[in-house]
């Protein structure tokens, strides 16, 4: 699907085409400054090992999600009864946002894995006095910088800082986190790519760090966005996103708040594990409060808050978690399939039917594919770059060799006049018509 999934899949493919693992490319001669490279590196490695296709493009997101769930279970089992740890994992694995992003070409699952490892390691180092976890914390934080950028510092620094202020374990913090050498380790892991990215394409720091992380946050309509439209939403929208993203468990939480028995059970567990429960709360709500003051937010921004939310839900539940998960997962997939059929199967964002027809005919009579209109990443990805795009400023004319042209319905009348003498329509689908134009032989027009 256009736009983000196809774009990210193609950007990762360009790593293999160009052999350039430092600069990500949005288009020929145009670097992609919107994201750091970790997720794209993982997709490129997936391509190298298993080939270039939709599954391998999405596989890193699935593996990162499984990694987060595994870390959640291991940590939950060390802190709480094994059944509670299983409840947390079932909650996590059946949240709407987790199911959606686990099957998408997107950077957020990788960010969530790194921030989850940071938060687990911070607790183990500071509260449990296990110094070895501090090294994992700094490495995971560095990988978070390579997964999504400085926002990783905010998503981890705010809840950890708030919890430190509340309980003041300052001696443990300074003596068990290897603060000086840990920062050096973080810089050694993350800084080389940032340095190389700026040196090879000057302007990256200004766009990515200043523009993407500061101007986007404070400006309602940031005009500097190179890759999409700024989302200007009402302040506080992030909380609505969180309630939607954490379905069905946000409904379970609401029920628990209204049920006296469940409230008593949670308060009893709170008394027994107050420090830990407050840590879960800080981890969940501090990033949400941070994004409350921004109007440019997406629903995927709440994904790093889901693991601690699920630990909170699991700590307050007595039973029923398995039943809810069993109902939620097939319901999600049924809703996804229904949504696809109703909204996206025939949508112009879905260009696979057109490209599939082109691939079929191209095997018998090879030729380039031309698309009218702006650049679309899905055709580029599926044809391995054997596609051109034309608009009013760019015309490829009528090549003598075989070519195929996908004409959007908006321009069909104009384009048909120059095509019908030689070309024949193959199919009309999703607001496009695909024409087959055989090669000119001799003097035959």
N, C-alpha and C positions, 0 to 999 in steps of 0.2 A: 504494500500500500504506500502511496505517496502520503505525506512527504517525508517525515522523519525516518521511518523504517528503511525505505528504499535508499534514502540519502546516506544514512549511516552504513548500510550494507555496501554501497558503492564506494564510499570513502575508504572503507577497509579493503575493498578489492584493489583500489588504486595503490595501496601499499605494496601489493605483490607486483602490479604492473610496472610501477616506477622503481621498485626496490628501495624506496625512501621511507625509512621508519621514524624519521624525525618530523618532517613537515607533512601534515594531512592536507589533501587537495580536494577542494570543493568543485573545481572545474579546471580546465586547462589554463595554467598560468594564474589561477586564483586560489590561494591557500585557504584552508578552513581553520579559522581562529575561534570557533564557537565552543570547542571542548578540548580537554587534554586527551592523550592518546591511549590510555590503558585499555579501555573497552575496545577500541579499534584494533589495538595490538592483539588482543585475545581473539577477536573475530578473524583477523588475518592468519593467526596460527591455526585456528579451526579450519580455514580454507586450505592451508598448506597440508594439513593432516588428512582431511576428509573430503576435500573438493569444494568448489564454489556452488552453493545452492541455498535455498531458504533455510533449511534445517541447520546447516553449519553456521549461517549468519546468526541464527537465534540461539544456538547451543550455549555460548558463553553466558548469556543471561540465565538460562536454566541452571547451569552449573553453579553460578554465583548464588542463585536462590537456594539451591540445595545446600551449598556451603554455609549460608546464613542459618538455615534451619538446623543443620548439624551442629553448628556452634551454639545455637540457642538451646538445643537439647542437652549437649554436654554441660554447658554452664548451669542450666536449670537443674540438672540432676545432682550437681555438686552443692547446690544451695537449698533445694527443696526436695520433697518426695519425688520418686521417679514418675509417679502418675501425674503429678503437677507438671513436670517437664514435658511429658507426652501431650498433656493438654495444651501447653504453650505452642508446641510444634504443630499440632492439629489446627489450632487457631491461626497460626501464621500461614500454614499451607492452604487454608481455605478462605483467606481474605480476598476480596475482589481485586485489589490493587496488586497483590502478590501473584495471583493467578494470571492477571493480564500482563504484567511486566516480565514474568518468567518465560513467556512465549513471544517476547518482542525484541527487536533490535533496538536497544536503548541502553543508556549509560547508568541508569539509576540502580539496577540490581548490583552492579559492581561497587558503586558508592555505598550501598547499604551493607554489603559484606564487609567493606573496610571499616565503616563507622561502627558496626556491631563488634568487630574484633577489637577496635580501640576501646570501646566502652567496657567490654568484658575484661580486657587486660588492665585497664585503669583500676577497676574494682579489685581484681586479684592482687595487683601490686600495692595499692594504697590500703585497702581494708583488710586483705588477707596476708599482707606482708610477704608476698611471693615476688621477689625482685625480678626473677627471670621473665615475668610477664611484661615488665616495662619495655624490654627490647621489642617484643611483639607489638606493643602499643605504638612505639615510634615508627616501626616499619609499616604497620597498617595505616597510620596517619599519613605517612609519605605516599603510600599507594592511593589513599583517598585524594591527595593533592593531584595525583596523576590520573585519577578517575573522573573527577568533576571540578577540581580546582580549590581555591581558598575556602569555598563554602564548607568543605570537610572540617576545617578548623572551627567554624561556627557551630556546626551540628554536634561536634564533640566538646568543644571548649565551653559553650554555654551551660549544658547540663552538668558537666564536671565541675565547673567553677561555682555554679549555684549550690551543688551538693557540698563542696568544700566550705563555702560560706556558712551553710546551715550547721554542719557538724564539726568544722574546724580541725580536721586531722592533719594540720600543717606539717608536723614533724614527720609523719609517715609519708606525706606527699614529697617533701624535699629529700628524704633519705631513701625512698624506695622506687623512685621513678627515673633515676639516672638522668636528671634534668639536663645537665650540661652536655654529657656525651650523647644523650638521647636526641637532643636538638641537632647535634653534629651528624648523627646517623640519619635523621630525617632530611637534612640538607644534602647529605651525600647521595641519598636515594632519589630525591625529587628534583633537586636544583639543576643537575646536568641537562635534563630535557628542556627545562624552561630557558636555560641559557642558550642552548642550541636553537631552540625554536625562534627566539628573538634575533639571534645573530644571522640566521638563514632567511628569515622573512621579517625585517624590521617593521615595527608597529604592532607586533603581536601582544606585547605586554600592555600597551595602552588600550588596545581593543578588549582583550580578554580580562585583564585584572581591573582596569579602571571602568571600562564600558560595561562588560557583562556582570561584574560583581558590585559596582557602586552606582553607576548611572542607571542601570536597569532597576536597581532596588529603590532608588529615591525618586525617579522620574515616572510620572504617569504614562507618558508616551515617549519612550526613549527612541529617538530618531536614528540612532546609530546602528541599529540591528541590521546586519548584512544578510541574514539567512531566514528571516521570517517576520511575522507581525508580532509586535509587542502586545501582550495580553493585559489590557487595562481593566482590572476588576475592582469591585468595591473592597475597601479595607476589611479584613477579617474573613475573606472568602476561603482562606486556607483551612479554617475550622469546618466549614461545610464540606470542603474536599476531604478532610480527614474522616468525617462521619460517613461519607459515601465510600471512600477507599477501604475503610475497615469493616464494611458490611460482610457478613451478617452480624459480626461481633459487636458493632456499635449498638445494635438493637439489644443484644444480650447485656451489654453494659447498662443501657437504659433500664432494662427490666430489673437488673440487679440493684440499681439505685432505688427502684420503686418497691422492691421486695424486702420486707423487714428481716426475714430469715437470712437472706444472702448478705444484707448489710451487716448483720451481727457476725456472720462468718468472716467477712472481709475485715471487720474491725478487730476481731480476735486475732487473725493472722497479722494484722498491722501491728498490734501490741507485741506479738512475738518476734516480728522481723521489721521493726520500724525503720531502721537505717536502710535496709535493702528496698523496702517498698517506696520510700522517699526517693531513692536513687532511680527506681523505675519511673516514678512520676516526673522527676526532673528530666530524665532522658526523653520522655514522651512529649511533655508540654513546652519545654524551653524552646526547641526549634519552632514550634507552632506559634508561640508568642513573637518570636523573631520575625516570622513571615507575615504576622498579622499587620505589620506596618508597611508591607509592600503590596502594591496593586498588580504587579507583574508576576503572577504565580501560576503554576500548573499543578494538576492533581498528583503528579508523580513526585512532587517535592515532599509529600508526607511519607513516602515509603520508608525512609530511615527511622521514622517514629513507630512503625508497626511492630518490630520485635519487642520493645519494652512494653508496648500496649498489650501484646499477647501474654507477656509474663504477668502483667497486672490482672488480666482477665482470668488466666489460669489460677492465679493465687486466690481469687475470689470465688471460683466455681467449686461446686460440690459434685455435680454429675451433669450428664447431658452433652458433654463436649463432643463425644464421638458421633452422636446422632446428628447434632447440628452440622458438623463437618461433612458427614455422609450426604446430607441433604444439600448443603451449600455448593459443593463442587459440581455435581451434575447439573444443578440449577444454573450455575455460572456458565457452563458450556452450552447448555440449551439456550440460554439468553444470548450468548455470543453468536451462535449459529443463526438464531432468529434475527438478530440485529444485522448480521452480514447479508442474509437474504433480503431483508426489508430495505436496507439503506445502502449497502456497499457493493453487492454483486454487480449491479448495473451502474455504479457510480464512476465518473471520469477518473477518480483516484485509482481505480482498479484497471490497469491497462494490460493485465496478463492475458485475457482472451485475444486481444489484438496481437500481442507479441507472440503468443502461442501459434496463431495462424501464420504469422510471418515465418517463424522457425520451421513450420511444416513445409511451406512452399519454398523456402530458401534452400532446403536440402536438395530439391530437384533443380532449381534455377537460382544460384547464389546471386545476391545483390544487396546493396546497402539499404537500410531502413531510414526513411526520412519522416520526421514528425513535425507537423505544423504547430506553432506556438512555442511557449517557453520550455526550457529544459525540464525533462522528467527523468527522475533517477531510476525508476523501475525498468523502463526500456533499455537504459544504458547497462544496468546490472544484468538483465536477462540475455542481452545480445553480446555481452562481453565487450561493450564499447562500439559495436558495429551499428551505430545509429547517429544520425545528424538531426539538428533542429533548425527550422527556418521560421522566420517571421517577416514583418514588413521591411526590416533592415537587413535580413539575411536570406538570400535566395540561392538555392542550389541548382536552379534551372531544370533542364530535362536531360540528364546524362544519356549518352548513347548506349551505355551498358545497362543491364537489368537493374531496376531499382523498385523499391516498394515505398509507398507514401501513405501515412496515416493522417487523414484530414479531419480536423475537428468540425463538428456540425456547423459552428458559427461561420466557417469560411467555405463550406462545402459548395455553395453555388458558384463562388468565384473560382475556386480551384478546379471544379469539374470542367469548366470551359477549356482549360489548357491541358487537361488530362485525358478526356474521353476519346480523342483521336488515336490514342495509343494504349491507354491503360484501361483495365477492367476492374470493377469493384469485387473484392473477395468477401468482405463481411462488414456489417455495421453493428457496432457494439459500444456501449458506454460513452456515447457522445462523440465517437470517432468512426470514420469509414476507412478501411484499409484497401488501397489500390495496388494491383500488380501491374508493373510496366515492363514488358519484356524488352530485351536488347534489340536495337535497330540492326537489321542484317542487310548489308549492301545499300541499295537505293530505296529499299522498302521503307515507307514512312512509318 
